[in-house]
Amino acid sequence: MKLLFATDIHGSLYCADKLVEVYHKEKADKLMLLGDLLYHAH
């Protein structure tokens, strides 16, 4: 099983799109997004 791990995309659509591209290119079985999915402005 091939796993792809990622963290800290901070709500970036650009990074999310690139991550999906890498997921498909590498033919990973699972994508594990571990944190900082959203950006919260103060």
LINNOR-V826147 format. One record per residue. N is the residue number from 1. RES is the residue in one small letter. PSI is psi in degrees with one decimal (none if undefined). BURIAL is # if it has 9 or more other ideal C-beta (glycine too) atoms within 8 Angstrom, else .. Layout:
BEGIN
N:RES:PSI:BURIAL  N:RES:PSI:BURIAL
END
This chain:
BEGIN
1:m:132.9:.  2:k:123.1:.  3:l:143.2:#  4:l:120.2:#  5:f:140.9:.  6:a:151.9:#  7:t:166.0:.  8:d:50.4:.  9:i:-10.3:#  10:h:40.9:#  11:g:13.5:.  12:s:114.6:.  13:l:-37.8:.  14:y:-48.7:.  15:c:-38.6:#  16:a:-43.1:#  17:d:-43.6:.  18:k:-38.6:.  19:l:-41.7:#  20:v:-38.6:#  21:e:-46.1:.  22:v:-40.5:#  23:y:-46.7:#  24:h:-41.5:.  25:k:-42.8:.  26:e:-7.1:.  27:k:45.5:.  28:a:150.9:#  29:d:-32.6:.  30:k:146.2:.  31:l:120.9:#  32:m:109.3:.  33:l:111.9:#  34:l:-7.0:.  35:g:172.1:.  36:d:56.0:.  37:l:-30.6:.  38:l:153.3:.  39:y:125.7:.  40:h:110.6:.  41:a:145.0:.  42:h:none:.
END
